[in-house]
Amino acid sequence: MLARRTTNGPFLPDPVSRGHQHLLMRAAQAAPSHFNSQPWRFVLIENPDTIARIADISGESMTELIEAGVFFERYRRYFRFSAAEMDERRDGIHIDHLPGPLRPFTRQVFSDAGLKLLRQLGVARKLGEDNRKLVAGSPLLLAALLDRTEYRPGELSAFYSVFGLGAAVENIWNTVGSLGMGIQFVSTPMEIPRQWQAIRDLLRVPENLELMAVYRLGYLPEGERRPTIDWSSRHRKRLSQFVSRETCDVPERGEPEAEEARG
């Protein structure tokens, strides 16, 4: 689990074996759920035409979000611009890998002037095309859904259902590494309602199911190139930043990992 990774680069073109697909589903099935309700449903997608269409939707969505300034406005709070800032916060994404023309303007990229420059340089289209290629080159997509008889927004059942689906997906995420595979959340279409509906229509999602997420999966190549903008980060908060002892106002002190290494 501590070696878990998100794959931001391409996969091998090899199809994911049916045995591995079913093993991932068995891992998901083993997750806990409220009263053993097992509210999750999954769709395994291998049809190249379906994958290509979802890839188009994903690329179009990324381009639209960045050109409109929505993406960086929505998520700028997560971007860090120096190693020192990253080490202090230990969360978010360290923006140290931008397209060449933008590197001198790293801190200004997410300002209004920076967004104008992004448009002039065609960065939105470049990132959208990168996104499209990554999804299109994935041999397997996985749609995660919830049963609406359990997932009822506004009721406690909705929390329990999302909690259960999260556990099921995390089981999948922790299993792919042992199979020489990678996984990544295909997030941008769900930020634009009409694009998310297009995927719902494509997958023929019935009214009794709610489409919650789409992931891309595949086997990993030997070496991975960093993408145009690398959204990954291995920084994690120190225990004192997210763990308390007895009450919320007493931060946990010490790092057990370091103590075990010394002992």
C-alpha positions in Angstrom: 0.0 0.0 0.0 2.9 2.4 0.8 4.2 1.7 -2.8 0.9 2.8 -4.4 1.3 5.0 -7.4 -0.9 6.9 -9.9 0.1 6.5 -13.5 0.3 9.8 -15.4 2.1 8.4 -18.5 1.2 5.9 -21.2 0.5 2.2 -20.8 1.7 -0.7 -23.0 -0.7 -1.5 -25.8 -1.1 -5.1 -24.6 -4.7 -6.0 -23.5 -5.3 -6.6 -19.8 -5.9 -10.3 -19.4 -9.4 -11.4 -18.4 -7.9 -13.1 -15.4 -6.4 -9.9 -14.1 -9.6 -8.0 -14.8 -11.5 -10.5 -12.7 -8.9 -10.4 -10.0 -9.3 -6.6 -9.7 -13.1 -7.1 -9.5 -12.6 -9.7 -6.7 -10.4 -7.2 -4.9 -13.2 -4.6 -5.2 -15.7 -7.1 -4.0 -13.7 -7.7 -0.8 -14.2 -4.1 0.4 -16.4 -3.3 3.4 -19.8 -1.8 2.9 -22.7 -0.7 5.1 -24.7 -3.7 6.1 -22.9 -5.6 3.3 -24.9 -3.6 0.9 -22.2 -3.8 -1.8 -23.6 -0.7 -3.6 -20.8 -0.6 -6.2 -21.2 -1.5 -9.9 -18.4 -1.6 -12.5 -18.2 -1.6 -16.3 -15.1 -3.0 -17.9 -14.5 -1.3 -21.2 -12.2 -2.8 -23.9 -14.0 -1.8 -27.1 -11.5 0.5 -29.0 -14.4 2.6 -30.4 -15.8 3.3 -26.9 -12.3 4.0 -25.5 -11.6 6.4 -28.4 -14.9 8.3 -27.9 -14.3 8.6 -24.1 -10.7 9.8 -25.0 -12.1 12.5 -27.3 -14.5 13.6 -24.5 -11.7 13.7 -22.0 -9.4 15.7 -24.3 -12.2 18.2 -25.2 -13.0 18.6 -21.6 -9.4 19.4 -20.6 -9.1 21.9 -23.4 -12.3 23.6 -22.5 -11.6 23.8 -18.8 -8.2 25.3 -19.3 -9.1 27.8 -22.1 -12.0 29.1 -19.9 -9.6 29.5 -17.0 -11.9 27.2 -14.9 -9.4 24.5 -14.2 -6.6 26.7 -12.7 -9.1 28.9 -11.0 -10.7 25.9 -9.3 -7.5 24.1 -8.4 -4.8 26.8 -8.0 -4.9 26.3 -4.2 -3.2 23.0 -4.7 -0.2 24.2 -6.7 3.2 24.7 -5.1 6.0 26.6 -6.8 9.1 25.8 -4.9 10.7 22.8 -3.2 10.7 24.8 0.1 6.9 25.4 -0.1 6.3 21.8 -1.0 8.4 20.6 2.0 6.5 22.9 4.4 3.0 22.1 3.2 3.7 18.5 2.1 0.5 18.4 0.0 -0.6 19.6 -3.4 1.4 19.4 -6.6 4.9 20.9 -7.1 4.8 22.7 -10.5 8.4 22.1 -11.6 7.7 20.7 -15.1 6.0 23.1 -17.5 6.2 23.5 -21.3 9.4 25.3 -22.2 8.0 28.7 -23.1 6.2 28.9 -19.7 9.0 28.0 -17.4 10.2 31.6 -16.9 6.7 32.5 -15.9 5.9 29.6 -13.5 4.4 31.7 -10.7 2.4 33.9 -13.1 0.9 31.0 -15.1 -2.2 30.9 -13.0 -2.9 34.6 -13.0 -5.2 36.3 -15.5 -2.2 37.4 -17.6 -0.7 33.9 -17.4 -4.0 32.3 -18.6 -4.0 34.7 -21.6 -0.4 33.5 -22.4 -1.5 29.9 -22.1 -4.2 30.5 -24.7 -1.8 32.3 -27.0 0.7 29.5 -26.8 -1.9 26.8 -27.4 -1.1 25.1 -24.1 -4.8 24.2 -23.5 -5.0 22.4 -26.8 -1.6 20.7 -26.1 -2.8 19.5 -22.7 -6.1 18.4 -24.1 -4.4 16.4 -26.8 -2.0 14.8 -24.3 -5.0 13.9 -22.2 -6.8 12.4 -25.2 -3.8 10.3 -26.2 -3.4 8.9 -22.7 -7.0 7.7 -22.5 -7.0 6.5 -26.1 -3.9 4.5 -25.6 -5.3 2.7 -22.5 -6.3 -0.9 -23.2 -8.9 -0.9 -20.4 -11.2 1.7 -18.9 -13.2 1.1 -15.8 -16.4 2.9 -15.0 -17.5 2.9 -11.3 -21.1 3.4 -10.5 -23.4 3.3 -7.5 -26.8 1.6 -7.1 -29.3 4.5 -6.6 -31.4 2.4 -4.2 -28.4 2.8 -1.8 -27.0 6.0 -3.1 -29.6 8.6 -2.1 -28.1 12.1 -1.9 -29.2 14.0 1.1 -29.6 10.9 3.2 -27.0 9.1 5.3 -27.1 6.2 2.8 -25.3 8.4 0.3 -22.3 8.8 2.6 -22.2 5.0 3.3 -22.4 4.2 -0.4 -19.6 6.6 -1.4 -17.5 5.4 1.5 -18.0 1.8 0.3 -17.2 2.6 -3.3 -14.0 4.4 -2.1 -12.9 1.3 -0.3 -13.6 -0.8 -3.3 -11.7 1.5 -5.7 -8.8 1.7 -3.2 -8.6 -2.1 -3.2 -8.3 -2.0 -7.0 -5.7 0.7 -6.8 -3.6 -1.3 -4.4 -3.9 -4.5 -6.4 -2.8 -3.1 -9.8 0.8 -2.7 -8.6 1.2 -6.4 -7.9 0.1 -7.1 -11.5 2.6 -4.8 -13.2 -0.2 -2.4 -14.0 -1.1 1.2 -13.4 -4.3 3.2 -13.0 -5.4 6.8 -13.3 -8.6 8.8 -12.7 -10.1 10.2 -15.9 -11.4 13.3 -14.1 -12.1 16.2 -16.6 -15.3 15.0 -18.2 -17.2 14.9 -14.9 -16.4 18.6 -14.5 -18.6 19.5 -17.5 -22.2 18.2 -17.1 -22.9 17.7 -20.8 -19.6 15.7 -21.3 -20.4 13.5 -18.3 -23.9 12.9 -19.7 -22.3 12.0 -23.0 -20.3 9.2 -21.3 -23.4 8.1 -19.4 -25.2 7.8 -22.8 -22.3 6.0 -24.3 -22.2 3.4 -21.6 -26.0 3.2 -21.5 -26.2 3.8 -17.8 -29.8 3.0 -16.6 -31.7 5.3 -14.3 -31.2 3.1 -11.3 -27.4 3.6 -11.4 -25.3 6.7 -10.9 -22.0 7.0 -12.8 -19.4 8.2 -10.3 -16.0 7.9 -11.9 -14.0 6.5 -14.8 -10.4 5.1 -14.6 -7.9 4.1 -17.2 -5.8 1.0 -16.6 -3.0 -1.0 -18.4 0.3 -2.6 -18.0 3.3 -0.4 -17.4 6.3 0.1 -19.7 9.8 -0.1 -18.3 10.5 3.6 -18.4 8.0 6.4 -18.0 8.4 9.9 -19.4 7.0 12.8 -17.4 4.0 14.4 -19.0 3.8 18.1 -20.1 2.6 19.0 -16.7 3.1 16.4 -14.0 0.1 16.2 -11.7 1.7 13.6 -9.4 3.3 14.1 -6.1 4.9 11.7 -3.5 4.9 14.3 -0.7 2.8 13.3 2.2 2.0 15.3 5.4 4.0 14.6 8.5 2.1 12.8 11.3 1.9 16.1 13.3 0.1 17.7 10.4 -2.8 15.2 10.2 -2.8 13.1 13.4 -3.8 14.2 16.9 -3.5 12.4 20.2 -6.6 12.0 22.5 -8.1 15.3 21.4 -8.0 17.4 18.2 -5.8 20.1 19.8 -2.9 17.8 20.6 -0.8 17.1 17.5 1.0 13.8 17.4 4.7 14.1 17.8 7.5 12.0 16.4 7.6 9.9 13.3 7.2 6.1 14.1 8.8 5.2 10.7 12.0 7.0 11.7 12.0 5.4 15.2 11.5 1.9 13.8 14.4 2.5 11.4 16.7 3.6 14.3 15.6 0.7 16.5 
